Amino acid sequence: MNNIKVCLQKGNLIKDYETMSCSQLSKKYGFHRETIRKALRGWGIKAKHKLSRSVNEDYFQTIDSHPKAYVLGFLCADGSINRKLNRLSFCINSKDRDVLDYINSELDSTYSIGCRFLKDSRNGNVYSRCTLQIYSRKIISDLALLGVHSTKSVFLHFPKIKDDYFYSFLCGLIDGDGSIHKSKTAVSLIGTQELLIYVKDRCKKDGINWAKTIISVGGKQHKMYLNKDTLKLRDRIYKNVDFFLKRKFDRFSNHITFQQNKKHKRMKHKVELYNENESLKFNSIKDAASQIKCNPSQISNVLNGNSKTVKGYRVKSFGKEAVEVRIGLDIDG
């Protein structure tokens, strides 16, 4: 039946085949692309040769520049390697398509970037995704020599690159698997435990202190957080790269501005400590605690009515002063 229907469309199919692929014809006419190919061959129409694709296959042979380190970092985060097919691929949110254009340009690649809609089976949401697939036995082999394999989501140590390119690699890694928040917890990064430990220890040498705990998020994937030193991290990862995701850079900047401007007001209590023998006045609870050698919270408890005395003294407040206090970031460099 399909053959009869295809034959009825012979004239249109042959004409459209001049400017369309079999896959495109399949969608237009509702036939399987193999049915269309067989029909075209039966009518004596020669098959089109696939467009030749090219790529700089030596790109990853040596990581000797900051752009290469960035691309490798992004690949470790969001890339996929198929050893059997010798395929390197990326599938990312369409809003970040710029990074695929950049990677294509860096690799002198003529492979095309495709965009499609994918449905998340977990929640039914539909997302627009961009994909890039590059085929090269040499590239896959060179990545393996760097320590980046098809099992990178399970087993990935820091790649074998010079320390000079560490922060450019980290920039790509954060663009792929990092999140920047406006809250106190500024940056989170996902990766294997081995990779995160290396990043954490290397950053510590420059006074960038990630949180001590690295949390498991399922399987071999872990997450760590940076609560302070975000300005130091931002300045280092963006120092030498010529490309980065602007939206994440903006989030870094917004977080830093938010924390630098974040203020709150607390009341500074002037307190009097007294008993039958003496009366002592202080400009703050902290000063009073220091004098009688106690914890400031003990004095606050008496002021709030939770305790009657502290160190034999009753406490009363005789004045309050609003004090503006900066909180959040260490911004000394």
C-alpha positions in Angstrom: 0.0 0.0 0.0 2.8 2.4 0.9 4.5 1.7 -2.5 1.3 2.7 -4.3 1.0 5.9 -2.2 4.7 6.7 -2.8 4.2 6.3 -6.6 1.3 8.7 -6.6 3.6 11.3 -5.2 6.5 10.5 -7.7 6.6 13.9 -9.4 6.5 15.9 -6.2 9.0 13.7 -4.4 11.6 13.9 -7.2 11.2 17.7 -7.4 11.5 18.1 -3.6 14.5 15.8 -3.4 16.5 18.4 -5.3 16.4 20.7 -2.2 15.4 18.3 0.7 16.9 15.3 2.4 15.1 11.9 2.8 14.5 12.7 6.4 12.8 16.0 5.5 10.7 14.2 2.8 9.8 11.6 5.4 8.3 14.3 7.6 6.6 16.1 4.8 4.9 13.1 3.1 4.5 10.7 6.1 6.5 7.8 4.7 9.5 6.2 6.4 12.7 7.6 4.9 13.9 4.0 3.8 10.6 3.7 1.8 11.4 7.0 0.1 15.1 6.0 -0.6 14.0 2.7 -2.2 11.4 4.5 -4.3 14.0 7.0 -5.5 16.5 4.3 -6.4 13.7 2.4 -8.3 13.0 5.6 -10.3 16.7 5.8 -11.2 17.4 8.8 -9.0 21.0 8.8 -7.6 21.5 9.2 -3.9 23.0 12.4 -2.7 26.4 12.2 -1.1 26.5 13.3 2.5 28.2 16.6 3.1 31.8 16.1 4.0 32.6 17.3 7.5 36.0 18.4 8.9 37.5 19.2 12.3 41.0 19.9 13.7 41.7 16.4 14.9 44.9 17.5 16.8 43.0 20.1 18.9 43.3 18.0 22.1 46.7 16.6 21.5 48.2 19.3 23.7 46.4 21.6 26.0 48.6 24.6 25.5 46.2 27.6 25.6 43.5 29.0 27.8 40.8 28.6 25.2 41.7 24.9 24.9 41.6 24.5 28.7 38.1 26.2 28.8 36.8 23.8 26.1 38.2 20.8 27.9 36.5 22.0 31.2 33.2 22.4 29.5 33.6 19.0 27.8 34.3 17.4 31.2 31.1 18.9 32.5 28.6 18.7 29.7 30.2 16.6 26.9 29.5 13.0 26.1 32.0 10.5 24.6 31.1 7.4 22.7 34.2 5.3 22.2 32.6 2.8 19.9 31.3 5.5 17.5 34.4 7.7 18.0 31.9 10.5 18.8 32.1 13.6 20.9 28.8 15.2 21.5 27.1 18.0 23.5 23.4 18.5 24.2 22.6 21.7 26.1 19.9 24.2 26.7 19.2 26.4 23.6 19.8 29.6 25.6 23.5 28.5 25.8 23.9 27.8 22.1 26.8 30.3 22.0 29.1 27.9 23.7 28.6 25.3 21.0 29.3 27.9 18.3 32.5 28.8 20.2 33.6 25.1 20.5 32.9 24.6 16.8 35.0 27.6 15.9 37.8 26.6 18.3 38.0 23.1 16.7 37.7 24.5 13.1 34.7 22.2 12.8 32.2 22.2 10.0 29.8 19.9 11.9 26.4 21.4 12.2 24.6 22.4 15.4 21.0 21.0 15.6 18.2 22.3 17.7 15.2 20.2 18.9 12.5 19.9 21.6 12.8 17.2 24.2 10.2 16.1 26.7 11.3 15.3 30.2 9.6 12.0 31.1 9.8 12.8 34.8 7.6 15.9 34.8 6.3 16.2 31.2 8.0 19.6 30.6 9.3 20.3 27.1 12.8 21.8 26.7 14.5 23.3 23.7 18.0 21.7 23.3 20.9 22.3 21.0 23.2 19.4 20.0 26.6 19.1 18.4 28.1 15.8 17.3 31.7 15.5 16.1 33.2 12.2 14.9 37.0 11.6 15.2 39.0 8.6 16.3 42.0 10.9 16.9 40.1 13.3 19.2 38.6 10.5 21.3 42.1 8.9 21.6 43.7 12.2 22.7 41.0 12.8 25.2 41.7 9.4 26.7 45.4 10.3 27.0 44.4 13.4 29.0 42.3 11.2 31.3 38.9 12.0 29.9 37.0 8.8 28.9 33.5 7.7 28.0 33.0 6.9 31.7 33.9 10.4 32.9 30.6 10.8 34.8 31.8 7.9 37.0 35.6 8.1 36.9 37.2 11.4 36.3 40.3 12.8 37.9 41.7 16.2 37.1 43.0 16.0 33.4 46.7 16.0 32.7 47.2 19.7 31.9 49.6 22.4 33.1 48.7 24.2 36.3 48.9 27.5 34.3 45.5 26.6 32.7 43.8 25.4 35.9 41.4 28.4 36.3 40.5 28.5 32.6 39.6 24.8 32.8 37.6 25.6 36.0 35.7 28.4 34.1 34.6 25.8 31.5 33.7 23.3 34.3 31.6 25.9 36.1 29.9 27.0 32.9 28.9 23.4 32.4 28.2 22.0 35.8 28.3 25.0 38.2 25.5 27.1 39.6 25.8 30.7 40.9 23.2 31.8 43.5 22.3 35.1 44.9 22.1 33.8 48.5 25.0 33.4 50.9 25.9 30.1 49.3 27.3 31.6 46.2 28.6 28.8 44.0 27.9 25.1 43.8 29.8 22.6 41.5 29.0 19.0 40.6 31.5 16.4 39.6 33.2 13.2 40.7 34.6 13.2 44.2 38.2 12.9 42.9 37.8 15.9 40.6 36.1 18.1 43.3 38.8 17.3 45.9 41.5 18.4 43.4 39.7 21.6 42.6 39.1 22.3 46.3 42.7 21.7 47.3 44.1 23.7 44.3 41.9 26.7 45.0 42.9 26.7 48.7 46.5 27.5 47.7 45.1 30.9 46.4 43.0 31.6 49.4 39.8 30.4 47.9 38.1 28.1 50.4 35.3 25.8 49.4 33.1 24.3 52.1 34.8 21.4 53.9 32.0 18.9 53.2 31.5 17.4 49.7 28.0 16.0 49.4 27.0 12.9 47.4 24.1 13.6 45.1 23.6 10.1 43.8 25.8 7.6 42.1 29.3 8.8 41.7 28.3 12.4 41.4 29.1 14.9 44.3 28.6 18.5 45.0 30.5 21.2 46.9 29.8 24.8 47.8 31.7 28.0 48.0 30.3 30.5 50.6 33.0 33.1 50.6 35.9 34.2 48.4 33.6 34.5 45.4 35.3 37.7 44.2 38.6 36.0 44.2 37.2 33.0 42.3 35.5 35.2 39.7 38.6 37.3 39.0 40.7 34.2 38.5 38.5 32.1 36.3 37.7 34.9 33.9 41.2 36.4 33.8 42.5 34.6 30.7 39.6 33.2 28.8 38.2 34.8 25.7 34.8 33.3 26.0 32.4 32.4 28.8 28.7 32.2 29.4 27.6 35.8 30.0 24.6 34.8 32.1 26.8 33.0 34.6 29.3 35.9 34.7 26.4 38.3 35.3 25.2 36.0 38.2 28.6 36.1 39.7 28.7 39.9 39.5 25.1 40.2 40.8 25.9 38.0 43.8 29.0 40.0 44.7 27.1 43.3 44.4 24.2 41.9 46.4 26.5 40.7 49.2 28.6 43.9 49.3 25.4 46.0 49.6 23.6 43.7 51.9 23.2 45.4 55.3 21.1 44.9 58.3 20.5 47.0 61.4 20.8 45.7 64.9 20.3 47.5 68.2 23.4 48.1 70.2 22.4 48.0 73.9 23.9 50.2 76.5 23.7 48.1 79.7 24.0 48.6 83.4 25.1 45.7 85.6 24.3 46.2 89.3 23.9 44.5 92.6 23.8 45.6 96.2 27.4 46.7 96.2 28.0 48.4 92.8 26.7 49.6 89.5 28.6 49.2 86.3 27.7 50.9 83.0 28.9 49.8 79.5 28.3 51.0 76.0 27.6 47.4 74.7 26.8 43.9 75.9 30.1 42.8 74.5 32.0 45.2 76.7 30.0 44.2 79.7 30.7 40.5 79.0 34.3 41.1 78.6 34.5 42.9 82.0 32.8 40.2 84.0 34.2 37.3 81.9 31.0 35.7 80.6 29.4 35.0 77.3 27.4 37.9 75.8 24.4 35.6 75.4 24.2 35.2 79.2 23.7 39.0 79.5 21.1 39.0 76.7 19.2 36.2 78.5 18.9 38.4 81.6 17.8 41.3 79.5 15.2 39.1 77.8 13.9 37.8 81.1 15.1 34.2 80.5 17.5 34.5 83.5 17.5 36.5 86.7 21.2 37.3 87.1 24.6 36.7 85.5 27.7 36.4 87.7 25.7 37.9 90.6 24.6 41.0 88.6 21.2 42.1 87.5 21.1 43.7 84.1 19.1 46.6 82.7 19.3 48.6 79.4 19.6 52.3 79.7 19.8 53.2 76.0 19.9 51.8 72.5 21.8 52.8 69.4 21.1 51.6 65.8 24.3 50.3 64.3 24.7 49.5 60.6 26.5 46.3 60.0 27.9 44.9 56.7 27.6 41.1 56.3 28.5 38.4 53.8 31.6 38.8 51.6 35.2 38.8 52.2 36.2 41.3 49.4 39.9 41.9 50.1 41.1 40.6 46.8 
